[in-house]
Amino acid sequence: MQNILVILDKPKHEQIALERALELAQKSGAKLQLVSFVYEPVVSIPMLSGSILNITDQIQKERGRWLDALKQEYTFPEGSSAEVIWHHDIPSWTLEYLADNQIDLVVKTAQKQYGRGGFGSIDWRLIESLPTPLWLAVSTHWIKRDRIVAALDPAVENTLHVELNQRALKLGEQFGKLLEAELEAVACVPATDEIKDLDKFREQAGALLQAVDKVIADSGVDCKKTHFVTGKPAAEVNRVVDRNKARMILVGRGVRKGPKGFLLGNTAERILGRANTDILIVP
């Protein structure tokens, strides 16, 4: 890992994304590209924009001074950069930047909106569109253990799903080594209580667990434990993560063939919407 793009929080906010990125950079040797977004919507109104040019310049200078103060507060890796970005749309700017620059990871503080699908619209657009792994960090009051959990898709007869599972496992192993955290996996079979009680289902679930274990083994990743659960994935996967006080959950974007390529599946969306800890989106 060489280059990390960090989307900073606004001034006076806790800089959660920056702290996560600094921890990772210190252990990986990566450089940080810090960006702080500012924008005044009124500039898009032609008859009014001319009257506020001085104000927009002042806004950018004030943010620049804040960045300078941030450099004094934190110790950044050598070769890192920080700049103020005047742009009205963070996801579109980020996509353009990634197309022109070699970035290994994007880190941003999650804008949690409880009761609205978990995240704000900017976060969802980043989740659904970035071609680079995305780390959305949250501030939690409960103690996190040095544990990372990869949420696996149990549809292991599908080659695309197997490949996505293995990408998640390998990225989880990479982060586990850097953060000195153990990697575990969780796979949830969506099943009602009536189905779970059927003898035939239990027999086939056992075979499926073996198939999931084979996917993990074939990845060559050292996975300390596999949690195999049944029920509603959003609830059960997050229950495993919360119960084990994991510091991060890895979720892959659903896979579809054709021009739409990799998209966020409904199950992944529900799991993310109920996540209480940091998430890492695996493209």
C-alpha positions in Angstrom: 0.0 0.0 0.0 1.6 3.2 -1.2 -1.0 6.0 -1.5 -4.0 6.7 0.7 -6.6 9.4 -0.2 -8.1 10.9 3.0 -11.3 12.9 2.8 -11.0 15.1 5.8 -13.9 16.0 8.2 -14.9 19.6 8.5 -13.0 21.8 11.0 -14.1 21.4 14.6 -15.2 17.9 13.9 -13.3 14.8 15.2 -10.9 13.8 12.5 -11.7 10.1 12.6 -10.7 9.3 9.0 -7.4 11.1 9.4 -6.6 9.1 12.6 -7.4 5.8 10.9 -5.3 6.7 7.8 -2.4 7.8 10.0 -2.4 4.5 11.9 -2.4 2.6 8.6 0.3 4.8 7.1 2.6 4.4 10.1 2.5 0.6 9.7 2.6 0.4 5.9 4.8 3.4 4.9 2.1 4.8 2.7 1.8 8.5 1.8 -1.4 10.4 2.6 -3.2 12.7 0.1 -5.4 14.8 2.3 -8.3 16.8 0.8 -10.7 19.2 2.5 -13.8 20.2 0.6 -15.4 23.6 0.6 -18.1 25.0 -1.6 -20.6 27.9 -1.6 -23.7 26.9 -3.7 -24.6 30.5 -4.5 -21.7 30.7 -6.9 -23.7 28.6 -9.3 -26.3 31.4 -9.6 -25.0 33.6 -12.5 -26.5 37.0 -11.4 -25.2 36.5 -7.8 -21.9 34.9 -8.3 -19.9 38.0 -9.0 -20.9 39.6 -5.7 -19.3 36.8 -3.6 -16.0 36.2 -5.3 -14.1 37.8 -2.4 -16.1 35.6 0.1 -15.2 32.4 -1.8 -11.5 33.3 -1.8 -11.7 34.1 1.9 -13.4 30.7 2.6 -10.6 28.8 0.8 -7.9 30.8 2.6 -9.5 30.1 6.0 -9.6 26.4 5.2 -6.0 26.5 4.1 -5.0 28.1 7.4 -6.9 25.3 9.2 -4.9 22.7 7.1 -1.7 24.4 8.1 -2.7 24.1 11.8 -3.6 20.4 11.2 -0.1 19.8 9.9 1.3 21.2 13.2 -1.1 19.0 15.2 -0.4 15.7 13.4 2.8 14.1 12.1 2.3 13.1 8.5 4.4 10.6 6.6 7.1 12.0 4.4 5.8 12.8 0.9 2.2 13.4 2.0 0.2 16.4 0.7 -2.8 18.4 1.8 -5.0 20.7 -0.3 -8.3 22.5 -0.2 -10.7 21.4 -2.9 -13.5 23.8 -4.1 -16.0 21.4 -5.5 -19.8 20.8 -5.2 -19.8 17.0 -5.5 -17.4 14.9 -3.5 -18.1 11.5 -5.2 -17.7 12.8 -8.7 -14.4 14.6 -7.8 -13.1 11.5 -6.1 -13.9 9.3 -9.2 -12.0 11.8 -11.4 -9.1 11.9 -9.0 -8.8 8.1 -8.9 -8.9 7.9 -12.7 -5.8 10.2 -12.9 -3.9 9.1 -9.8 -2.6 5.8 -8.3 -4.5 5.4 -5.1 -4.7 2.2 -3.1 -7.4 3.2 -0.5 -9.9 5.9 0.2 -10.6 6.8 3.8 -13.5 8.9 4.9 -15.5 9.3 8.1 -19.0 7.8 7.7 -21.9 10.2 8.0 -24.1 8.0 9.9 -27.9 8.6 9.6 -29.6 6.2 11.9 -33.0 5.2 10.6 -32.1 6.2 7.0 -30.2 3.2 5.8 -27.1 3.9 7.9 -25.2 6.4 5.8 -25.7 9.7 4.1 -26.1 10.0 0.3 -22.5 10.9 -0.3 -21.3 7.8 1.5 -23.7 5.6 -0.4 -22.6 7.0 -3.7 -18.9 6.4 -2.8 -19.8 2.8 -1.7 -21.5 2.1 -5.0 -19.1 3.7 -7.4 -15.5 3.7 -6.2 -13.1 1.2 -8.1 -10.8 1.4 -5.1 -11.3 -0.1 -1.6 -13.2 2.4 0.6 -12.8 2.6 4.4 -15.7 4.4 6.2 -14.8 5.0 9.8 -17.1 5.6 12.7 -16.6 6.6 16.3 -17.9 4.0 18.8 -17.8 4.0 22.5 -17.4 0.3 23.0 -13.9 -1.2 23.0 -12.8 -2.7 19.7 -10.7 -5.8 19.7 -8.0 -6.4 17.2 -10.2 -8.4 14.9 -11.5 -7.9 11.4 -14.5 -9.8 10.0 -15.0 -10.5 6.3 -18.6 -11.0 5.3 -18.7 -13.8 2.7 -21.4 -14.6 0.2 -22.6 -18.2 0.7 -23.4 -18.6 -3.1 -20.1 -20.5 -3.5 -21.2 -22.3 -6.7 -21.0 -19.0 -8.5 -17.5 -18.2 -9.8 -18.0 -14.4 -9.6 -19.1 -14.7 -5.9 -16.2 -17.0 -5.1 -13.8 -14.5 -6.6 -15.4 -11.6 -4.7 -15.1 -13.7 -1.4 -11.5 -14.3 -2.1 -10.7 -10.7 -2.8 -12.4 -9.8 0.5 -10.4 -12.4 2.4 -7.1 -11.3 0.8 -7.7 -7.7 1.5 -8.8 -8.6 5.0 -5.5 -10.5 5.5 -3.5 -7.5 4.2 -5.2 -5.1 6.6 -5.0 -7.6 9.4 -1.2 -7.8 9.1 -0.9 -4.1 8.9 -3.2 -3.4 11.9 -2.0 -6.5 13.8 -5.6 -7.8 13.9 -6.9 -11.4 13.5 -9.1 -12.1 10.5 -12.4 -14.0 10.8 -15.1 -14.7 8.3 -18.9 -14.8 8.6 -21.3 -16.4 6.1 -25.1 -16.1 6.6 -27.7 -18.3 4.9 -31.0 -16.5 4.7 -33.5 -18.9 6.2 -36.6 -18.8 8.4 -37.0 -20.7 11.6 -39.3 -23.2 9.8 -36.7 -24.0 7.2 -33.8 -24.2 9.8 -35.7 -26.9 11.6 -35.8 -29.2 8.6 -33.4 -32.2 8.7 -32.6 -31.9 5.0 -31.7 -28.2 5.4 -29.4 -29.0 8.3 -27.7 -31.7 6.2 -27.2 -29.4 3.2 -26.1 -26.5 5.4 -23.3 -28.7 6.7 -22.2 -29.3 3.1 -22.4 -25.6 2.4 -20.2 -24.8 5.4 -17.6 -27.2 4.1 -17.8 -25.4 0.7 -17.3 -22.1 2.4 -14.3 -23.4 4.3 -12.9 -24.7 1.0 -13.2 -21.2 -0.6 -11.3 -19.8 2.4 -8.6 -22.5 2.1 -8.2 -22.0 -1.6 -7.6 -18.3 -1.0 -4.5 -19.1 0.9 -5.5 -16.7 3.7 -5.0 -17.4 7.4 -8.6 -17.1 8.7 -8.8 -17.7 12.4 -12.4 -18.6 12.6 -15.5 -19.0 10.4 -18.9 -18.0 11.7 -21.7 -19.8 9.8 -25.1 -18.5 10.7 -28.7 -18.6 9.4 -31.4 -16.0 9.4 -31.6 -12.4 8.1 -28.0 -11.5 6.9 -28.2 -7.8 8.0 -29.0 -8.8 11.5 -27.0 -12.0 11.9 -23.8 -10.7 10.2 -23.7 -7.6 12.4 -24.6 -9.6 15.5 -21.4 -11.6 14.9 -19.4 -8.4 14.4 -20.8 -6.7 17.4 -20.6 -9.7 19.7 -16.9 -10.1 18.9 -16.3 -6.3 19.1 -14.5 -6.4 15.8 -12.9 -3.1 14.7 -13.9 -3.6 11.1 -16.2 -5.5 8.8 -15.3 -6.1 5.1 -18.2 -6.3 2.7 -17.9 -7.0 -1.0 -20.0 -5.2 -3.6 -22.4 -7.6 -5.3 -21.4 -8.9 -8.7 -23.3 -8.8 -12.0 -22.2 -9.5 -15.5 -22.5 -6.9 -18.3 -21.8 -3.2 -18.7 -23.0 -2.4 -15.2 -20.1 -4.5 -13.8 -19.8 -4.5 -10.0 -22.7 -3.2 -8.1 -23.8 -3.1 -4.5 -26.2 -6.0 -4.0 -29.3 -5.7 -1.8 -27.9 -8.0 0.9 -24.7 -6.1 1.1 -26.6 -2.9 1.3 -28.7 -4.2 4.3 -25.6 -5.4 6.1 -23.9 -2.0 5.6 -27.0 -0.1 6.7 -26.9 -1.8 10.1 -23.2 -1.8 10.7 -22.0 -0.3 13.9 -18.3 -0.4 13.3 -15.8 0.7 10.6 -16.5 -0.8 7.2 -14.2 -1.6 4.3 -15.9 -1.9 0.9 -14.2 -4.4 -1.4 -14.7 -3.7 -5.1 
